[in-house]
Amino acid sequence: VCPFVSPDCDVYRALDKKGYFIKDKSGQTAMIRWWNGVSAVLDLSNPQAKKWFRDELQCLVDEYGVDGFKLDAGDARFYTGDLDLNGLTPNDHSKLYGEIGLDFPLNEYRAMWKMGGQPLAERLHDKNHSWEHLNMLIPQMLVEGIMGYPFSCPDLIGGGQYISFIDGAIIDQELIVRSAQCHALMPMMQFSVAPWRVLDAEHLQAVSRSIEIRQQYKDYILELAHQAAKTGEPIMRPMEYNFPQQGFVNVVDQFMLGEDILVAPVVKKGARKRLVYLPKGKWETPSGKIVKGGGKSLEFDVALDELLYFQRRSK
């Protein structure tokens, strides 16, 4: 769902008469360009407009059993230009849209402002089907967590930007695999394309292994989510967060899942080796091998179907 209403429908005409849309500075209903055309945008600073939108969503819950919503758009950039915002800022309007999700137990947003610490799922901005954008996932997810949005989503596996998959686009199977591995131990995991439709047997099996890893740790991830709801601590944490002043401040291509799981996905095309910075102590690999950390980088072999992660051991 979006806060936009197409101007060529009965709903627009009814709401326009009630003054539920943002106007331009000439007093006319403003038209906003977005990815699906040109539309009017609801003025959620108007209590009646906000009630109308919320009631429409609640109707879907009550009448059709909808569990929740992806509340798309809401970016501050849609509230810029020659608009009359009733004394509010574009970010204020983004916040008003964010507040809608508080009424529903399941929600997901692409844009947020000053809603940290709330029961809202925040997704990274759309990512392309590219290695460059895959490399953005870990640092951007870490920033979300420490800003107060622990229930975060790294967009979609393989990239969520739909234009990456049209007009004869070529699918990079290795990218899908490494993207799935990167998502596997993050708070949320979603696919952009059905892997069995675009992957050969080898790459599909590699993706299946990443799902198995998530299945193994799903209870731990849920436990961290409940903890985050109580304390505000991020689920996915920078190395510096767990190991302050030990030289990890610039390490942004690996992360901690809670206190005890260190995750170091491969995010470079063709790579079969990976440098990992292991803190002091003993760390167990998925194969059961114990590795001694010491704050220095260690190189590990990583096959296509492997996600490199370590569990901290006290003994």
C-alpha positions in Angstrom: 0.0 0.0 0.0 1.0 3.6 -0.6 -0.3 7.0 0.5 -1.0 7.9 -3.2 -4.4 8.0 -4.9 -4.6 7.9 -8.7 -6.5 11.0 -10.0 -8.5 9.0 -12.5 -10.7 7.1 -10.1 -13.9 7.7 -8.0 -11.9 7.4 -4.7 -9.8 10.4 -5.7 -12.8 12.5 -6.6 -14.5 11.7 -3.3 -11.4 12.4 -1.2 -10.5 15.5 -3.1 -13.9 17.1 -2.3 -13.1 16.5 1.4 -9.7 18.1 1.2 -7.8 15.0 2.1 -4.8 15.6 -0.2 -1.7 17.8 0.1 -2.1 21.0 -1.9 0.4 23.0 -3.8 1.0 26.7 -2.8 -1.6 27.8 -5.3 -4.3 25.9 -3.3 -4.7 23.2 -5.9 -4.4 19.4 -5.2 -0.7 18.6 -5.8 0.3 15.9 -8.2 3.3 13.8 -7.1 5.5 11.8 -9.5 6.4 8.4 -8.2 7.4 5.0 -9.7 3.9 4.2 -10.8 2.9 7.4 -12.4 1.5 10.7 -11.1 -0.9 10.8 -8.2 -2.3 12.8 -5.3 -0.8 12.2 -1.9 -2.8 11.9 1.3 -2.3 14.7 3.8 -1.9 12.6 6.9 -1.6 15.8 9.0 -5.3 16.0 8.5 -6.8 13.7 11.2 -9.8 12.8 8.9 -7.5 11.8 6.0 -5.4 9.7 8.4 -8.5 8.0 9.8 -9.8 7.3 6.3 -6.5 5.6 5.3 -6.3 3.6 8.6 -9.9 2.5 8.3 -9.3 1.2 4.7 -6.4 -0.9 6.0 -8.4 -2.2 9.0 -11.2 -3.2 6.6 -8.8 -5.5 4.8 -7.8 -7.0 8.2 -11.4 -7.5 9.4 -13.0 -8.6 6.1 -10.3 -10.5 4.4 -8.0 -11.7 7.2 -5.0 -9.6 6.0 -2.2 -9.9 8.6 -0.3 -6.7 7.9 1.1 -4.4 5.2 4.1 -3.3 3.4 3.7 0.4 3.6 5.6 1.5 0.6 6.7 5.1 -0.4 6.5 7.7 2.4 10.0 8.9 1.5 10.6 12.6 2.5 11.4 13.3 -1.2 7.8 12.8 -2.1 6.9 15.8 0.1 9.3 18.3 -1.5 8.7 21.0 -4.1 6.0 23.6 -4.4 3.8 22.1 -1.7 1.8 23.5 1.2 2.8 21.2 4.1 0.8 23.0 6.8 4.0 24.2 8.5 5.5 20.7 8.7 8.7 19.4 7.1 8.9 16.6 4.5 10.4 14.4 7.3 7.4 15.2 9.5 5.1 13.8 6.8 7.3 10.7 6.5 6.9 10.3 10.3 3.1 10.6 10.1 3.1 7.8 7.5 5.3 5.7 9.8 2.9 6.0 12.6 0.2 4.2 10.6 2.1 0.9 11.0 1.8 1.0 14.8 -1.8 -0.1 14.5 -0.9 -3.3 12.8 1.2 -6.2 14.2 2.9 -6.9 10.8 4.4 -4.0 8.9 7.3 -3.1 6.7 8.6 0.3 5.6 11.1 1.7 3.1 11.3 5.1 4.7 11.3 6.3 8.3 11.9 9.4 10.5 12.3 9.5 14.2 10.5 6.2 14.8 13.4 4.4 16.4 12.4 2.0 19.2 9.0 1.4 17.8 7.5 -2.0 16.7 8.2 -1.3 13.0 10.1 -3.3 10.4 12.4 -1.0 8.4 13.7 -2.1 5.0 16.8 -0.8 3.2 16.2 1.3 0.1 15.8 -0.8 -3.1 18.9 -2.5 -4.2 20.0 -3.4 -7.7 21.0 -6.8 -8.9 24.7 -6.0 -8.6 27.7 -6.8 -6.5 28.1 -3.1 -5.7 24.7 -3.0 -4.0 25.4 -6.4 -2.3 28.3 -4.8 -0.6 26.0 -2.1 0.8 23.9 -4.5 2.8 26.1 -5.1 5.9 27.2 -1.5 6.6 23.7 -0.1 6.0 22.0 -2.8 8.1 24.4 -2.1 10.9 23.6 1.6 10.8 19.9 0.8 11.0 20.3 -1.3 14.1 22.3 1.3 16.0 19.9 4.0 15.0 17.1 2.2 16.8 15.6 0.1 14.1 16.5 -3.5 15.1 13.6 -5.2 13.1 15.3 -4.4 9.8 15.3 -6.0 6.4 18.1 -5.9 3.8 15.8 -5.5 0.9 15.4 -8.6 -1.3 17.8 -11.4 -2.1 19.5 -10.7 -5.4 18.2 -7.1 -5.3 14.7 -5.7 -4.9 14.9 -3.1 -7.7 12.3 -4.5 -10.2 14.0 -2.8 -13.2 16.9 -5.1 -12.7 14.7 -8.0 -13.8 13.0 -6.7 -16.9 13.8 -6.1 -20.6 16.0 -9.2 -21.0 18.1 -8.7 -17.9 20.7 -11.4 -17.3 20.6 -13.1 -13.9 24.0 -13.5 -12.1 23.5 -16.9 -10.4 26.5 -16.5 -8.2 25.2 -13.1 -7.0 21.9 -14.8 -6.0 23.8 -17.4 -4.0 26.0 -14.9 -2.2 23.1 -12.6 -1.6 21.1 -15.4 0.0 24.0 -16.3 2.2 24.4 -12.6 3.3 20.7 -12.5 4.2 20.6 -15.9 5.9 21.6 -14.7 9.4 20.2 -11.2 9.2 16.9 -10.3 11.0 14.8 -10.8 7.9 15.2 -12.8 4.7 13.1 -12.3 1.5 13.5 -13.4 -2.1 13.1 -11.1 -5.1 12.8 -14.0 -7.6 11.9 -17.6 -7.1 15.4 -19.3 -7.0 14.2 -22.5 -8.7 13.1 -20.5 -11.7 16.4 -18.8 -12.4 19.1 -21.1 -11.0 20.7 -24.3 -12.2 21.0 -27.3 -9.8 24.4 -26.3 -8.3 23.4 -22.7 -7.5 19.9 -23.8 -6.3 21.5 -26.3 -3.9 23.8 -23.5 -2.6 20.8 -21.3 -1.9 19.0 -24.2 -0.1 22.0 -24.6 2.2 21.7 -20.9 3.2 18.0 -21.6 4.1 19.1 -24.6 6.2 21.5 -22.4 8.1 18.7 -19.9 8.9 16.4 -22.7 9.9 19.1 -23.8 12.4 19.3 -20.4 14.0 15.7 -19.2 13.6 14.9 -19.6 17.3 18.0 -17.7 18.2 17.0 -14.8 15.8 13.5 -14.7 17.3 15.0 -14.7 20.8 17.1 -11.7 19.8 14.0 -10.0 18.3 12.2 -10.3 21.7 15.3 -9.0 23.5 15.4 -6.0 21.1 11.8 -5.3 21.8 12.6 -5.0 25.5 16.0 -3.3 25.4 16.4 -1.6 22.0 19.6 -3.5 21.3 20.2 -4.3 17.7 19.8 -7.9 16.5 22.6 -7.5 14.0 25.6 -5.7 15.5 28.8 -4.0 14.4 32.0 -5.7 15.6 32.8 -2.5 17.5 29.5 -2.8 19.4 30.4 -6.1 20.9 34.2 -5.6 21.1 34.8 -1.9 21.7 38.2 -0.3 21.4 39.8 -3.5 20.0 40.4 -2.3 16.5 37.1 -3.2 14.8 35.7 0.2 14.2 36.3 0.1 10.4 35.3 -3.6 9.9 32.0 -3.3 8.0 32.0 -6.5 5.9 31.2 -8.9 8.8 28.9 -8.6 11.7 27.7 -10.2 15.0 24.4 -11.8 15.3 23.7 -11.1 19.0 26.6 -11.8 21.3 27.9 -15.1 20.1 27.6 -15.6 16.3 30.1 -13.9 14.0 29.0 -13.8 10.3 31.4 -13.1 7.4 29.7 -13.6 4.1 31.5 -13.5 0.7 30.4 -10.3 -1.1 32.9 -10.3 -4.0 32.3 -12.0 -7.3 34.4 -15.1 -7.9 36.0 -15.0 -4.4 36.7 -18.4 -2.9 38.8 -17.0 0.0 37.8 -14.6 2.7 39.7 -12.6 5.4 38.0 -12.6 8.8 38.8 -10.5 11.8 38.3 -12.8 14.8 38.3 -11.2 18.3 40.2 -12.8 21.2 38.8 -16.1 22.3 37.8 -19.5 20.8 35.5 -19.6 17.8 33.9 -22.7 16.3 33.3 -23.1 12.6 30.3 -25.0 11.2 32.5 -28.0 10.7 33.4 -28.1 14.4 36.9 -26.7 14.0 38.0 -24.4 16.9 39.9 -21.3 15.8 41.7 -19.0 18.2 41.1 -15.3 17.5 43.3 -12.5 18.5 42.1 -9.3 16.7 44.1 -10.1 13.5 42.8 -11.2 10.1 42.8 -14.8 9.2 42.2 -16.2 5.7 39.6 -19.0 5.1 38.6 -21.0 2.1 35.0 -20.5 1.2 33.3 -22.7 -1.4 30.3 -21.4 -3.5 27.8 -23.1 -1.2 29.4 -22.0 2.1 28.5 -19.2 4.4 31.4 -18.4 6.7 30.3 -18.0 10.3 31.7 -18.7 13.8 30.2 -19.4 17.2 31.9 -18.1 20.2 33.0 -20.8 22.7 33.8 -20.1 26.3 36.1 -23.2 26.7 
